[in-house]
Amino acid sequence: MRLIMFDMDGTLIDTQALIAENAAAAFRSIGLPPPTPAEVRSIIGLSLPVAIGRLLKSDDVDLIEAVVGQYKSLYRTSLEHDIDREPLYPGARDALERLKAQPDTILGVATGKGLSGVVRILGNHGISGHFVTLQTPDHNPSKPHPGMLLRAMAETGAEPTSTVMVGDTTFDMELARAAGCRAIGVSWGYHPADDLLAAGAGALIHDYSELDAAIERVLE
């Protein structure tokens, strides 16, 4: 059996603009200069409090909580008016269908997004049933700590040598390396391809049509 774990933001779903807009709005709402889109892109994939702390360059818990609260509220409100702003990347659905149909393959999610958001997005796209394990910061440390993959393997019985993390950030690659698993980087996400390779990606793909072959390569 092999376990293929997917990151969400920047890997399965394209939320860069949505996240950057709401992060900037959250900072402005409490009188702080907003981060640039590039700054926001660099922290996507971390759990929200860790990400906001890095953007603030502060470990002030009260300040971090204030910005996190504003961000969550603004994000929810923005989706009430535009529910199509969390689309799947081209080819993602077909790739998930192909993998799900393989009897020796099970799928999971390992993301910095909260569990309620993960459940909502998977339900909106009709793919909730594709994943047997959902790992989020609700019950794990933030990436790149190996906890998400360790818990996923414990839940499913998968071995590190048969587990692959598919992601778009160095946090995903470092997570896989720390857990003793394989890693595949995707070039359409939020961190440069060269950085993914330097962080431990065993393969790099530029389109979801390349995923099946990349999985075979890293598991050889």
N, C-alpha and C positions, 0 to 999 in steps of 0.2 A: 504493500500500500504506500502511496505517496500523498503528501499533504502540500497543496499549493496555497500559500497565503498571499492575499492582496492588500496593499495599501489602498486608501480611497482617494483623498484629495490629490490630484495631479497624476493619478495612476488609473483609477476606474472612472472618476468623475472630474469634470473640468469646472472648478470653483474658484480659480485664481482671482478673477475680477470681483466676484462676490465677497470673498474673504478680505481682499485689499480694501474695498470700499467700506465695509463695515468696521474693519480695524481702524481706518482713518477717522471714520465718523465717531467711533467710541472714544478715541483720544481727544478729538475736538469737543465732544460733549462735556468733558470735565476740564476743559481749558488747556489741554496739552497740545504741542505741535504734532501733527499726524506723521506716522511713518510713511516712507515712500513705498510704492508698489514693490520695488526691488527688495527693500528691507523686509516687507511682509513675506514675499516669496521665499526668502532665506530661512524663515522659521516655520513655514507650513510643514506639518508632519509631527511636530512636537505637541504634547498635551497643551491645552489652552493656557493654563496658568504659567507653565514654563515658557511658552512662546511669548506671552505678553510681558513676562519678566525680562526676557531678552530684549524685546523692543524698547521697553522702558529703561533698560540698563540699570535695573533696580531690584532689590530683594525686599522692598517694602510691601509686606503682605496686604495691608489695608489698601494701598494704592493699586496693587495688582488685582485684588478682588473687585475694586470699583470699576476698573477698566474691563475686566472679564464680564462682570454683570451687565455693563452697558453693551458690550459686544454681543452677548447672547440675546439680549432684548432686541437690539437693532437687526440682528441676523434673522430672528424669527419674524419680525415685522416685515422685513424686505421680502420674505418668501410668501407672505400673505398676498402680496400684490404681484408677484412674478414667480410662479411655481416652476417655471422651466429653466431656472438658473443653476441647476445642479445636473447637467446632462452627462450621460455616459460618453466616454470618448469613442470615436469611430472604431468599430471592430470589437469593442469590449464585450458586448452581449454575445456575439457569435463565438468568441474565444471561450467565454464561460460555458456556453452550451456544449461546445466540443469537449471541454475538459470534464464537465459533469457527466457526459455520456460514457466516459471511460470507466470501466468497472473497478480499476485499481487506483482511482484518483478521487480524493476528496478535497474540498475547497474551504478556505476560511478567510477572515478579514483581520488585519492588524493595523489599527489606525489611531491617529491622535484625536480623531473626532469622538465626541461623546456617544454613548450607546444609543440614546434616544434619537440622535441625528442619524446614526447608522441604520437603525431600524426603519426610520421614516423614509430614507433615501432608497434602501433596498426594496421596501414595499411599494414606493412610487414607481419604481422601474420593473416591478414584478419579478424580482430575482431573489427574494428572501429565501426561497427553498433551495437555492444553489449552494448555500454555505452552511457547514455543520458546526463551525465555531466562530464566534465574534469576540475579538479581543480589543478592548478600548482602555483609556485611562480611568474609567470608572472602577476597574478592579485590577489595574496593573500600573507599575511605574511608567513614566514617559519613555518613549524611544530616546536614545538607542539602548536603554537597559533591555536585557534579553527576556524579561518577564513575559511579554506577550506571546512570544514563540514558545517559551517553556510551558506556559499554561496551555496553549493550543495543542502541543504535543502530548501533554499529560491527559488532556480531555479526549484526544482521538487515538492515542496509542502509537502515533507516528514516531519514527526515529529521526534524529537530526540529519543523518545521511540521506533520508528520503523526503526531507522537507525543504521547500523552496519559498523564499520571500521575493515577491515581485513588487518593486516600488520605484519611485522617482526621485528620492532624496538620499543623501549620504546617511541620514538617520536610519533609513530602511536597510541599507547595506551593512552598517555597523551593527544594527540589531541582529541581522542574520549571522554575521561573523561571531558576535558575542554568544549566540545560542548554538554555535557549531553547525549552522544550516547553510544551504546554498542560497545565492542571491542573483536575481536578474534585475538589471536596471532598465527603465524605459526612458527614451530620450525626449519624450514630448511633455515632461513634467516640469518641476520647478528648480531643479539643480542641474548644473552643466554635466554633460555626458562624461567628460574627462574626470570630474570629481567623483562620479559614481564608480568608475573603474578603479580610481585610486582608493576608494573606500571599501573595495572588496567585491564588486560585482563580478560574477563569473561569466556573465554574458550581458550584452547590451542589445536591446531591440528598438526598432524605429517604427514599428507597426505591429498591431496585434496579430496579424497573419504570421509573424515570425515567432510567436510565443511557444508553440508546441515544440518546434525544433530546438529552441533555446533550453527548454526544460529537459529535453533528452540529453543535450550536451552537458549541462551542469550536473546531471545525475549520473553520468557515465562513471 
